[in-house]
Amino acid sequence: MDILIQQIINGLVLGSMYALIALGYTMVYGVLSLINFAHGEVLMIGAMVGLTVLKIMQTVAPDMPGIFKLVIAIAAAIPVCVIVNVLIERVAYRRLRNAPRLAPLITAIGIGILLQTFAMMIWGRSPLPFPQVMSSEPIHIGGALISQTQVMLLALATIAMVGLVFLVEKTKMGRAMRATSENPRVAGLMGVDANKVIVATFAIGAALAAVAGVMWGANYSSAQFAMGFLPGLKAFSAAVLGGIGNIYGAMLGGILLGVIESLGAGYIGDLTGGFLGSHYQDIFAFVVLIIVLTLRPSGIMGERVADRA
């Protein structure tokens, strides 16, 4: 039972980060029907900016509590990621809104490579150690352990997701996003500025990626220029698993993917004598994704849409 609790905790921590990243994918797709494959690199930029700020804080205010340092690092990473993502939308995607779908896809991949190159030029090629600012004393939950960094990660992810749901469901901007998602032309006739809605969508997705990036680096104690590719790919898979374009689906898909990875690496790895252990945990997530999409192509919470004649 202790092992099960530990694996579930690990899965929730990992899944929370996937969910934060997946929300950026699903929001952009819901409004633009566009997959922003450079989103993983936005997470990387957030982690790198957070790393730089934490190093400065370690020098300037070494006695400051670790939680405040992380909050400051996140607060610094968010505007940088927002600026980067808004520039991506303005420069790379806006002119391609009515282009064939392959054009934005290729552009997104190119933007991702460009961001990786810039990051490599600024921060170097080698992995950088993330400063350990939180206490290393773990918290005991039954027979399982959870670090203080992971507790903060879960709290921030919960706050961010609840805040996003409130914004989408209860605010004027949220109504404008939903209207633009349903029908941009009709929304424009009703006085909704589609460009502002799209920019706001990219900005919100970037802010969530910044939170995930800093906490990813803090959780794994490392950051590098190529760190955003695999989390971005898995988060996209989580968005598809839950139902691309559905924010609740992105949250559910992210959590499920994290728990599946953790349980698969923990239990199936033991059953196979370590042959399919943590080094192969990616297999479990993508196998489940293939199965779900085979049985329900629209995802768990995606709507079934009939083909029009």
Number of C-alpha atoms within 10 A of each C-alpha: 9 12 13 15 15 20 24 20 22 21 21 23 25 25 29 29 27 33 34 29 35 36 31 30 35 31 27 23 19 21 22 19 16 19 20 27 22 25 32 29 29 30 31 31 31 35 33 28 23 32 27 18 20 27 18 14 21 17 10 10 12 14 10 12 12 19 15 13 23 24 17 15 27 25 16 18 28 26 16 17 30 24 15 20 25 20 15 21 19 14 11 16 21 15 11 16 14 10 11 9 13 10 13 22 17 12 18 22 14 15 19 22 16 14 19 24 15 13 19 15 11 11 16 13 14 11 14 16 14 23 18 15 20 18 12 10 10 14 13 10 12 10 11 18 17 16 16 17 24 22 15 17 23 20 12 20 23 14 11 16 19 11 12 18 14 12 15 16 14 11 12 11 17 19 16 23 27 19 20 23 21 13 11 19 12 12 18 15 9 11 9 19 15 20 13 13 21 23 19 18 25 27 23 22 27 33 29 28 35 33 29 27 34 29 26 28 24 24 18 11 15 17 25 22 25 20 22 24 20 12 23 25 17 22 31 29 24 34 35 28 31 31 26 31 26 22 25 20 25 35 27 23 31 33 23 24 31 29 23 23 25 29 21 22 24 20 17 18 18 13 12 10 10 15 13 20 20 17 11 15 20 19 16 18 22 18 10 16 20 14 12 17 16 11 10 16 17 18 24 21 20 20 14 10 7 6 5 4 3
